[in-house]
């Protein structure tokens, strides 16, 4: 017999009680959650309304900096030396590109972009904001722009942008004076941050690196502008709300004369050296040429590592500004200055004569210091010693003067000090003294050191600019002006002419001493026995000059200099300084050519050509006669 199924009796009251309790708990949870929601809504809408309203507005409106146009640079005649030209660049927005490496590779194949540049771009894209445009290639040619335009539909997120870039129309002719701009690097950013100028460079990619471009960076750069733009939730600009234009940089007019600059560059073709031409009336620089030079334009767009290494490792050192950084023994070019000191100290008079047998000897010392002419010059006075560049005469006065007086007097002419020219790339040279030698070499000063100083050799070094500056002081009888490159600054309010910076003059006991030394320099160029008479033959003006032949290594006692047996790099440096016209000096020229031999035969013709060119293109401002008088 089958078992019967048990019937369970339901307790409806208990179930109803359970349901009620659960409903109450659920209702309490719902009420609690609603209370929390209301509380948060109150906090968002009331308590923090201003905060979130401001943040919401900031997400919608952005303030973007706008780069100013860089100021232009002109020569004294208004010829443009540094321009801003529109340049097309290929730029990518990583956010809009699905496969960035593949797109970069495809564009590189299309435009011939180097592997090095591709890697730099990809590295930059990792640290930049994805919605920001990043340049892949700059200075696109018209053909490259056309190639991108016809294929742009294949490359979303790829754009061709036009921007103003610096351009130097004369290439390497003005590099060491004007300088160049290049991309802002980490060091520049740190310096700008320290100087509290970083905000003014938020939209700027380039900054002055050398020369005038660096020295006058603040004036050339201008002030940044701003535009308020509305963006969407992806950071893309939808419209411009407000625009505050930037203030363009000021234009600069230099004292450089383009014709004289190009002439000097032509004269230094295939040579290593420098030419400096100054106007001694106010210190303005007429020409500043260092050879060899280099084209600054590749630095503007980003020079390749290979090209930069070639410049950096070149034996000819094109990156060095020889006019202001080249340190050469001044050699005999300083003899007129030492003659001034000797006259002023009463060591000699214009009539003082000494016998030059071809050698000089210190009492009690066996060594003989030789003259450049083996058999000597015979009897010489101050002017004939300058005229014929007699070493023995200046050996003698140097030992009588002593290094202390020479050091103090030469310092008044700017030796051993920065000239103050308005570019930063400058060396002070070496004006040796007892204290200098003790600090540098840990040795005392010897009388033999003073003998070498008497002919501008030994430890004495100077830049071509220092030589030009010193001879300029001499030409104007002690008047001293700081060399300068910028004549005027063009601003929104007008043209500002920069006044000449006059320094304390060099004062002698008698003003006639200037004439005595300068007469010796006149005879160098125009007398029967002058060392530069051939170079300055048949000029239409009277000039004054002094040659110098600077040794690049020391000869042993009784050792003869034989250029044919020496490496070209060990040949003497040719030096020459000159000014004209004699009665009212308006141009001073200093020439230094490396390993070219004698100054009178190799450097003097360059100085003559520079002055001749100045006469032909500018002319002398004088009512006084400038022709050569009858001897």
C-alpha positions as CSV (number, residue, x, y, z in Angstrom):
1,X,0.0,0.0,0.0
2,X,1.5,3.3,-1.1
3,X,2.5,6.0,1.4
4,X,0.4,9.1,1.5
5,X,2.0,12.6,0.7
6,X,2.2,14.9,3.8
7,X,0.4,18.2,3.5
8,X,2.3,21.3,4.9
9,X,0.1,24.0,6.4
10,X,1.5,27.5,5.5
11,X,1.8,30.2,8.2
12,X,0.5,33.2,6.4
13,X,1.0,35.5,9.4
14,X,4.7,34.7,9.6
15,X,5.2,35.2,5.9
16,X,3.4,38.5,6.1
17,X,5.6,39.6,9.0
18,X,8.8,38.6,7.1
19,X,7.7,40.5,4.0
20,X,7.0,43.6,6.1
21,X,10.4,43.5,7.7
22,X,12.1,43.1,4.3
23,X,10.1,45.9,2.8
24,X,11.0,48.3,5.7
25,X,14.7,47.5,5.3
26,X,14.5,48.0,1.5
27,X,12.6,51.2,2.0
28,X,15.2,52.5,4.5
29,X,18.0,51.6,2.1
30,X,16.3,53.4,-0.7
31,X,15.6,56.4,1.5
32,X,19.3,56.4,2.7
33,X,20.5,56.3,-0.9
34,X,18.1,59.1,-1.9
35,X,19.4,61.1,1.0
36,X,22.9,60.6,-0.1
37,X,22.0,61.5,-3.6
38,X,20.3,64.7,-2.5
39,X,23.2,65.5,-0.2
40,X,25.7,65.1,-3.1
41,X,23.5,67.1,-5.4
42,X,23.3,69.8,-2.8
43,X,27.1,69.7,-2.5
44,X,27.6,69.9,-6.2
45,X,24.9,72.4,-7.0
46,X,25.1,74.7,-4.0
47,X,28.2,74.2,-1.8
48,X,30.8,73.8,-4.6
49,X,28.9,75.5,-7.4
50,X,31.5,78.2,-8.0
51,X,34.4,75.7,-8.1
52,X,32.8,73.4,-10.6
53,X,31.4,76.2,-12.7
54,X,34.9,77.7,-13.0
55,X,36.4,74.2,-13.9
56,X,33.7,73.6,-16.4
57,X,34.4,77.0,-18.0
58,X,38.1,76.2,-18.1
59,X,37.4,73.0,-20.0
60,X,35.5,74.9,-22.6
61,X,37.7,78.0,-22.9
62,X,41.4,77.9,-23.3
63,X,44.0,80.7,-23.5
64,X,46.7,79.9,-26.1
65,X,49.9,82.0,-26.5
66,X,50.7,83.5,-29.9
67,X,54.3,84.0,-30.9
68,X,55.5,87.5,-32.0
69,X,57.3,88.1,-35.3
70,X,61.0,88.5,-34.7
71,X,62.6,91.8,-35.4
72,X,64.6,92.3,-38.6
73,X,68.3,93.1,-38.9
74,X,69.7,95.6,-41.5
75,X,73.2,96.9,-42.3
76,X,74.0,100.6,-42.1
77,X,72.6,101.1,-45.7
78,X,69.3,99.4,-45.0
79,X,70.2,96.1,-46.7
80,X,68.4,93.2,-45.0
81,X,70.8,90.8,-43.2
82,X,68.3,88.7,-41.2
83,X,64.8,88.2,-42.6
84,X,61.6,86.2,-41.6
85,X,60.4,84.0,-44.4
86,X,57.3,81.8,-44.7
87,X,58.3,78.2,-44.4
88,X,56.0,75.2,-44.9
89,X,56.3,72.3,-42.4
90,X,54.8,68.9,-42.2
91,X,53.0,68.5,-38.8
92,X,51.1,65.6,-37.3
93,X,48.4,65.3,-34.6
94,X,49.0,62.0,-32.8
95,X,45.4,61.9,-31.5
96,X,44.0,61.8,-35.0
97,X,46.3,59.0,-36.3
98,X,45.5,55.3,-35.6
99,X,49.0,53.9,-36.3
100,X,51.6,56.7,-35.7
101,X,54.8,54.7,-36.5
102,X,53.3,53.3,-39.7
103,X,52.2,56.8,-40.8
104,X,55.6,58.3,-40.1
105,X,57.3,55.5,-42.0
106,X,55.0,56.1,-45.0
107,X,55.6,59.8,-45.0
108,X,59.4,59.3,-44.6
109,X,59.4,57.1,-47.7
110,X,57.3,59.7,-49.6
111,X,59.5,62.7,-48.6
112,X,62.9,61.1,-47.9
113,X,63.0,61.8,-44.2
114,X,66.0,60.4,-42.4
115,X,65.8,57.5,-39.8
116,X,67.3,59.8,-37.3
117,X,64.6,62.4,-37.7
118,X,61.9,59.8,-37.5
119,X,63.2,58.5,-34.2
120,X,63.4,62.0,-32.8
121,X,59.8,62.7,-33.8
122,X,58.5,59.5,-32.2
123,X,60.3,60.3,-29.0
124,X,58.9,63.8,-29.0
125,X,55.3,62.5,-29.6
126,X,55.6,60.3,-26.4
127,X,56.1,63.3,-24.2
128,X,53.9,65.9,-26.0
129,X,50.1,66.3,-25.7
130,X,48.4,64.1,-28.3
131,X,46.1,66.8,-29.6
132,X,49.1,69.1,-30.2
133,X,50.7,69.4,-33.7
134,X,54.2,68.1,-33.8
135,X,56.5,69.0,-36.8
136,X,58.0,66.0,-38.6
137,X,59.8,67.9,-41.4
138,X,60.4,71.6,-41.9
139,X,61.3,73.7,-44.9
140,X,59.2,71.7,-47.4
141,X,59.9,72.5,-51.0
142,X,57.0,73.4,-53.4
143,X,57.2,69.9,-54.8
144,X,57.0,68.3,-51.4
145,X,54.0,70.5,-50.5
146,X,52.3,69.3,-53.7
147,X,53.1,65.6,-52.9
148,X,51.5,65.9,-49.5
149,X,48.5,67.8,-50.9
150,X,47.6,65.1,-53.4
151,X,48.1,62.3,-50.9
152,X,46.7,64.0,-47.8
153,X,43.4,62.1,-47.9
154,X,45.4,58.9,-47.2
155,X,46.8,60.4,-44.0
156,X,44.3,61.7,-41.5
157,X,45.9,63.9,-38.9
158,X,48.7,65.1,-41.2
159,X,48.8,68.8,-42.1
160,X,51.0,71.3,-44.0
161,X,51.5,74.4,-41.9
162,X,53.0,77.8,-42.9
163,X,55.2,79.7,-40.3
164,X,57.7,82.5,-40.4
165,X,61.3,81.3,-40.0
166,X,64.6,83.2,-39.8
167,X,66.5,83.4,-43.0
168,X,70.0,84.8,-43.6
169,X,70.2,85.9,-47.3
170,X,74.0,86.3,-47.4
171,X,74.8,82.9,-46.0
172,X,78.2,82.7,-44.3
173,X,79.1,86.4,-44.9
174,X,77.7,87.7,-41.6
175,X,77.5,84.6,-39.4
176,X,80.1,85.6,-36.8
177,X,78.6,89.1,-36.4
178,X,74.8,88.6,-36.8
179,X,74.8,85.1,-35.4
180,X,71.8,82.8,-35.8
181,X,68.7,81.5,-34.1
182,X,68.0,77.8,-33.4
183,X,65.5,75.6,-31.6
184,X,65.1,76.3,-27.9
185,X,66.7,73.5,-25.9
186,X,66.7,72.4,-22.3
187,X,69.5,74.8,-21.3
188,X,67.7,77.7,-22.9
189,X,64.5,76.8,-20.9
190,X,66.4,76.7,-17.7
191,X,68.0,80.0,-18.3
192,X,64.7,81.6,-19.3
193,X,63.1,80.2,-16.2
194,X,65.9,81.6,-14.0
195,X,65.5,85.0,-15.7
196,X,61.7,84.9,-15.3
197,X,61.2,85.2,-19.0
198,X,59.7,81.7,-19.7
199,X,56.2,83.0,-20.0
200,X,57.2,85.2,-23.0
201,X,58.4,82.1,-24.9
202,X,55.4,79.8,-24.6
203,X,54.6,80.0,-28.3
204,X,58.2,80.5,-29.5
205,X,60.3,77.7,-31.0
206,X,63.6,79.5,-31.7
207,X,65.9,81.7,-29.7
208,X,69.1,83.6,-30.5
209,X,72.2,81.5,-30.1
210,X,75.1,83.6,-31.3
211,X,76.1,87.1,-32.2
212,X,73.6,90.0,-32.4
213,X,70.8,87.5,-32.4
214,X,71.7,86.4,-28.9
215,X,73.0,89.7,-27.5
216,X,69.8,91.6,-28.4
217,X,67.4,88.6,-28.0
218,X,65.0,90.6,-25.7
219,X,64.6,93.4,-28.3
220,X,64.4,91.1,-31.3
221,X,61.9,88.6,-29.8
222,X,59.0,90.9,-28.9
223,X,56.1,90.1,-26.5
224,X,53.9,87.1,-26.7
225,X,50.2,87.5,-27.6
226,X,47.2,85.4,-26.6
227,X,43.9,84.1,-28.0
228,X,41.0,82.7,-26.1
229,X,39.5,79.7,-27.9
230,X,36.6,77.4,-27.3
231,X,37.4,73.7,-27.4
232,X,35.3,70.5,-27.4
233,X,35.7,67.6,-25.0
234,X,38.5,66.2,-27.0
235,X,40.6,69.3,-26.8
236,X,40.0,70.5,-30.4
237,X,39.5,74.2,-31.1
238,X,36.0,75.0,-32.3
239,X,36.1,78.8,-32.4
240,X,38.1,81.8,-31.3
241,X,36.5,83.9,-28.6
242,X,39.1,86.7,-28.1
243,X,42.4,87.7,-29.6
244,X,45.2,89.8,-28.2
245,X,47.9,90.3,-30.8
246,X,51.6,89.9,-30.0
247,X,54.0,92.8,-30.1
248,X,56.6,92.2,-32.8
249,X,60.3,92.5,-32.0
250,X,62.3,95.7,-32.7
251,X,64.3,96.0,-35.9
252,X,68.0,96.6,-35.6
253,X,70.2,98.7,-37.9
254,X,73.9,97.7,-37.7
255,X,77.0,99.8,-38.4
256,X,78.3,97.1,-40.7
257,X,78.7,98.0,-44.3
258,X,77.7,95.1,-46.6
259,X,80.0,96.1,-49.4
260,X,83.0,96.3,-47.1
261,X,82.0,93.1,-45.4
262,X,81.7,91.2,-48.7
263,X,85.0,92.7,-49.9
264,X,86.8,91.5,-46.7
265,X,85.3,88.1,-47.1
266,X,86.5,87.9,-50.7
267,X,90.0,88.9,-49.6
268,X,90.1,86.1,-47.1
269,X,89.0,83.4,-49.6
270,X,91.0,80.2,-49.0
271,X,92.6,81.7,-45.9
272,X,92.2,81.3,-42.2
273,X,92.1,84.7,-40.4
274,X,90.2,87.8,-39.6
275,X,89.5,91.3,-40.8
276,X,88.2,94.1,-38.5
277,X,87.4,97.6,-39.7
278,X,86.3,100.3,-37.2
279,X,85.3,104.0,-37.4
280,X,87.6,105.5,-34.7
281,X,85.4,108.5,-34.4
282,X,82.7,106.6,-32.5
283,X,83.8,102.9,-32.3
284,X,81.2,101.7,-34.8
285,X,82.2,98.4,-36.6
286,X,82.3,98.7,-40.4
287,X,83.4,95.1,-41.1
288,X,83.8,92.0,-39.0
289,X,84.9,88.9,-40.9
290,X,86.2,85.6,-39.6
291,X,87.4,83.0,-42.1
292,X,86.5,80.3,-42.8
293,X,82.9,80.8,-41.9
294,X,79.7,78.7,-42.2
295,X,76.1,79.0,-43.4
296,X,73.8,79.7,-40.4
297,X,70.6,78.7,-42.2
298,X,70.9,74.9,-41.5
299,X,71.0,75.7,-37.7
300,X,67.6,77.5,-38.0
301,X,65.9,74.4,-39.4
302,X,67.8,71.9,-37.4
303,X,71.3,70.9,-38.6
304,X,72.1,67.2,-38.8
305,X,74.4,65.6,-36.3
306,X,76.8,64.6,-39.1
307,X,77.0,68.2,-40.5
308,X,77.5,69.7,-37.1
309,X,80.3,67.2,-36.2
310,X,82.0,68.1,-39.5
311,X,82.0,71.8,-38.4
312,X,83.0,71.0,-34.9
313,X,85.9,68.7,-35.8
314,X,87.3,70.7,-38.7
315,X,90.9,71.7,-38.4
316,X,90.0,75.1,-39.8
317,X,87.7,75.8,-36.8
318,X,85.0,77.6,-38.7
319,X,82.8,77.8,-35.5
320,X,85.4,80.1,-33.8
321,X,84.9,83.9,-34.3
322,X,88.5,84.8,-35.0
323,X,87.8,88.5,-34.9
324,X,86.8,88.4,-31.2
325,X,88.0,85.0,-30.0
326,X,91.2,84.4,-32.1
327,X,94.2,85.0,-29.8
328,X,97.3,85.9,-31.7
329,X,100.6,87.4,-30.6
330,X,100.3,91.0,-31.8
331,X,103.9,91.0,-32.9
332,X,105.3,94.2,-34.2
333,X,101.9,95.9,-34.5
334,X,102.3,97.1,-30.9
335,X,105.6,98.8,-31.4
336,X,104.0,102.3,-32.0
337,X,102.2,101.9,-28.6
338,X,105.5,101.0,-26.8
339,X,107.1,104.0,-28.5
340,X,104.4,106.2,-26.9
341,X,105.2,104.8,-23.5
342,X,108.9,105.2,-23.9
343,X,108.4,108.9,-24.9
344,X,106.0,109.5,-22.1
345,X,108.4,107.9,-19.5
346,X,111.4,109.8,-20.9
347,X,113.2,106.6,-21.8
348,X,113.8,108.1,-25.3
349,X,113.2,111.3,-27.2
350,X,112.4,111.5,-30.9
351,X,116.1,112.0,-31.6
352,X,117.4,109.1,-29.5
353,X,119.5,106.8,-31.6
354,X,120.8,103.3,-31.0
355,X,123.1,101.1,-32.9
356,X,121.4,97.9,-34.3
357,X,124.0,95.3,-35.2
358,X,121.3,92.6,-35.8
359,X,121.2,91.2,-32.3
360,X,120.5,92.2,-28.7
361,X,122.0,90.8,-25.5
362,X,121.1,91.2,-21.8
363,X,124.1,92.0,-19.6
364,X,125.5,88.8,-18.2
365,X,123.4,86.5,-20.4
366,X,124.9,84.6,-23.3
367,X,121.7,84.4,-25.4
368,X,121.4,86.8,-28.3
369,X,118.0,88.0,-29.4
370,X,118.0,88.4,-33.2
371,X,116.6,91.1,-35.4
372,X,114.6,90.0,-38.5
373,X,117.3,91.5,-40.6
374,X,120.5,89.5,-39.9
375,X,122.9,92.4,-40.5
376,X,120.8,94.8,-38.5
377,X,119.6,98.4,-39.4
378,X,122.6,100.4,-38.2
379,X,121.7,103.6,-36.5
380,X,118.0,104.0,-35.9
381,X,115.8,106.5,-34.0
382,X,112.3,106.1,-32.9
383,X,110.5,106.8,-36.2
384,X,112.9,104.8,-38.3
385,X,112.6,102.0,-35.8
386,X,108.9,101.9,-36.4
387,X,109.3,102.5,-40.1
388,X,111.7,99.5,-40.6
389,X,110.3,97.5,-37.6
390,X,113.6,97.3,-35.9
391,X,113.4,94.7,-33.2
392,X,116.6,95.7,-31.4
393,X,115.3,99.2,-30.7
394,X,112.2,97.8,-29.0
395,X,114.2,95.1,-27.2
396,X,116.2,97.9,-25.7
397,X,113.3,100.2,-24.6
398,X,111.3,97.2,-23.3
399,X,114.0,96.3,-20.9
400,X,114.4,99.9,-19.8
401,X,110.7,100.3,-19.2
402,X,110.1,97.0,-17.4
403,X,107.1,94.8,-17.5
404,X,105.1,96.7,-14.8
405,X,104.9,99.9,-16.8
406,X,104.3,98.1,-20.1
407,X,101.4,96.1,-18.4
408,X,99.8,99.3,-17.0
409,X,100.1,101.3,-20.2
410,X,98.9,98.5,-22.5
411,X,95.9,98.0,-20.3
412,X,94.8,101.5,-21.1
413,X,94.6,100.5,-24.7
414,X,92.3,97.6,-23.9
415,X,94.8,94.7,-24.0
416,X,94.0,91.9,-21.7
417,X,90.4,93.1,-21.3
418,X,87.1,92.6,-23.1
419,X,86.4,95.4,-25.5
420,X,82.7,95.4,-24.6
421,X,81.5,94.9,-28.2
422,X,77.8,93.9,-28.3
423,X,78.2,90.2,-28.9
424,X,79.0,87.7,-26.3
425,X,81.6,85.6,-28.1
426,X,84.7,87.4,-27.1
427,X,88.1,86.6,-25.5
428,X,90.1,89.0,-23.3
429,X,93.4,87.8,-24.7
430,X,96.5,87.9,-22.4
431,X,98.2,91.0,-21.2
432,X,101.1,89.4,-19.3
433,X,102.4,90.6,-16.0
434,X,104.3,89.4,-13.0
435,X,101.1,88.4,-11.2
436,X,99.7,86.7,-14.3
437,X,102.8,84.5,-14.8
438,X,103.0,83.6,-11.1
439,X,99.3,82.6,-11.1
440,X,99.4,80.9,-14.5
441,X,102.8,79.2,-14.5
442,X,103.9,79.4,-10.9
443,X,107.1,81.1,-12.0
444,X,108.7,84.5,-11.5
445,X,109.0,87.1,-14.3
446,X,112.4,87.2,-16.0
447,X,114.0,90.0,-18.0
448,X,114.1,87.7,-21.0
449,X,110.3,87.6,-20.9
450,X,110.2,91.4,-21.1
451,X,112.5,91.3,-24.2
452,X,110.0,89.2,-26.0
453,X,107.1,91.5,-24.9
454,X,109.0,94.3,-26.6
455,X,108.1,92.9,-30.0
456,X,104.7,91.6,-29.1
457,X,105.7,88.0,-28.7
458,X,106.1,85.7,-25.7
459,X,103.0,85.4,-23.5
460,X,101.2,88.4,-25.1
461,X,98.1,87.6,-27.1
462,X,95.4,89.8,-28.5
463,X,92.3,89.5,-30.7
464,X,92.1,91.4,-34.1
465,X,89.3,93.5,-32.5
466,X,91.6,94.5,-29.7
467,X,94.3,95.5,-32.1
468,X,91.8,97.6,-34.2
469,X,90.5,99.2,-31.0
470,X,94.0,100.0,-29.7
471,X,95.1,101.5,-33.0
472,X,91.8,103.4,-33.1
473,X,92.7,105.0,-29.8
474,X,96.1,106.0,-31.1
475,X,94.7,107.4,-34.4
476,X,92.4,109.8,-32.4
477,X,95.1,110.8,-30.0
478,X,93.8,108.9,-27.0
479,X,90.0,109.2,-27.5
480,X,88.5,105.9,-26.5
481,X,85.2,104.4,-27.7
482,X,83.7,101.0,-27.1
483,X,83.4,99.0,-30.3
484,X,79.7,98.5,-31.2
485,X,77.7,96.8,-34.0
486,X,74.2,98.2,-33.5
487,X,73.6,101.8,-34.6
488,X,69.9,102.2,-34.0
489,X,66.8,100.4,-32.8
490,X,63.5,100.7,-34.6
491,X,60.5,100.4,-32.2
492,X,56.8,101.2,-32.4
493,X,57.5,104.6,-30.9
494,X,60.2,105.5,-33.4
495,X,63.9,105.1,-34.2
496,X,66.3,105.2,-31.3
497,X,69.9,106.1,-32.2
498,X,72.4,104.6,-29.8
499,X,75.0,107.1,-28.7
500,X,78.7,106.3,-28.8
501,X,80.1,104.9,-25.6
502,X,83.1,107.0,-24.8
503,X,85.5,105.6,-22.2
504,X,88.2,107.5,-20.3
505,X,90.9,108.7,-22.7
506,X,94.5,107.8,-22.8
507,X,96.4,110.9,-21.7
508,X,100.1,111.5,-22.4
509,X,102.4,114.2,-20.8
510,X,102.6,115.8,-24.2
511,X,100.2,115.6,-27.1
512,X,103.0,115.8,-29.6
513,X,104.1,112.3,-28.6
514,X,101.1,111.0,-30.6
515,X,102.3,112.7,-33.7
516,X,105.9,111.3,-33.3
517,X,104.6,107.7,-33.1
518,X,102.1,108.2,-35.9
519,X,104.7,109.7,-38.2
520,X,106.6,106.5,-37.8
521,X,103.5,104.6,-38.9
522,X,103.1,106.9,-41.9
523,X,106.6,106.1,-42.9
524,X,105.8,102.4,-42.7
525,X,103.3,102.9,-45.6
526,X,104.8,105.7,-47.6
527,X,108.5,106.1,-47.0
528,X,111.5,104.7,-49.0
529,X,112.3,102.1,-46.3
530,X,108.8,101.4,-45.0
531,X,108.0,97.8,-44.6
532,X,104.6,98.2,-46.3
533,X,105.6,100.8,-49.0
534,X,104.9,98.3,-51.8
535,X,101.4,97.5,-50.5
536,X,100.5,101.2,-50.2
537,X,102.2,102.5,-53.3
538,X,100.3,105.2,-55.3
539,X,97.4,105.6,-52.9
540,X,95.2,108.8,-53.2
541,X,95.3,109.3,-49.5
542,X,97.9,109.3,-46.6
543,X,97.6,106.4,-44.3
544,X,99.5,105.0,-41.3
545,X,100.2,101.4,-40.6
546,X,102.3,98.8,-38.9
547,X,103.1,95.2,-40.0
548,X,103.7,92.3,-37.7
549,X,105.0,88.7,-38.2
550,X,103.9,86.5,-35.4
551,X,105.8,83.3,-34.7
552,X,103.6,80.3,-33.9
553,X,106.5,78.4,-32.2
554,X,109.8,79.3,-30.6
555,X,113.1,79.0,-32.3
556,X,116.2,77.8,-30.5
557,X,119.3,79.9,-30.1
558,X,120.9,80.5,-33.5
559,X,118.1,78.4,-35.2
560,X,117.0,79.8,-38.5
561,X,113.4,80.0,-39.7
562,X,112.9,78.0,-42.9
563,X,109.3,78.0,-44.1
564,X,110.0,75.4,-46.8
565,X,111.0,72.8,-44.3
566,X,108.0,73.4,-42.0
567,X,104.5,72.2,-42.0
568,X,102.2,74.9,-43.3
569,X,100.4,75.1,-39.9
570,X,103.8,76.2,-38.3
571,X,104.3,79.1,-40.7
572,X,104.2,82.6,-39.2
573,X,101.0,84.5,-38.9
574,X,100.8,87.7,-40.9
575,X,99.5,90.8,-39.0
576,X,98.8,94.3,-40.1
577,X,97.1,97.4,-38.6
578,X,96.4,100.7,-40.5
579,X,94.2,103.8,-40.4
580,X,93.4,106.5,-42.9
581,X,93.4,109.4,-43.7
582,X,96.3,110.5,-41.6
583,X,94.9,114.0,-40.8
584,X,91.4,112.9,-39.9
585,X,91.2,109.1,-39.3
586,X,87.9,107.6,-40.3
587,X,88.7,103.9,-40.7
588,X,90.9,101.6,-38.8
589,X,91.8,98.1,-40.2
590,X,93.3,95.1,-38.4
591,X,94.2,92.0,-40.4
592,X,95.4,88.6,-39.1
593,X,96.0,85.7,-41.5
594,X,97.2,82.4,-40.1
595,X,100.4,80.8,-41.4
596,X,100.7,83.2,-44.3
597,X,104.2,84.5,-43.6
598,X,105.3,88.2,-43.4
599,X,102.7,90.8,-42.4
600,X,104.0,93.4,-44.8
601,X,103.7,91.1,-47.8
602,X,100.6,89.1,-47.0
603,X,98.4,91.1,-44.6
604,X,99.2,94.7,-45.7
605,X,97.7,94.2,-49.2
606,X,94.5,93.1,-47.6
607,X,94.4,96.2,-45.4
608,X,95.1,98.4,-48.5
609,X,92.3,96.8,-50.4
610,X,89.8,97.4,-47.6
611,X,90.7,101.1,-47.3
612,X,90.6,101.5,-51.1
613,X,87.2,99.9,-51.2
614,X,86.0,102.2,-48.4
615,X,87.2,105.3,-50.3
616,X,85.5,104.1,-53.5
617,X,82.2,103.3,-51.9
618,X,81.9,105.7,-49.0
619,X,84.7,108.3,-49.3
620,X,86.4,110.3,-46.6
621,X,84.5,113.2,-45.0
622,X,87.2,115.8,-44.9
623,X,88.0,119.2,-46.4
624,X,91.6,118.7,-45.5
625,X,94.0,117.4,-48.2
626,X,94.4,113.7,-48.1
627,X,97.0,113.3,-50.9
628,X,100.7,112.4,-50.1
629,X,102.9,115.4,-49.6
630,X,106.2,115.7,-51.4
631,X,109.0,114.2,-49.1
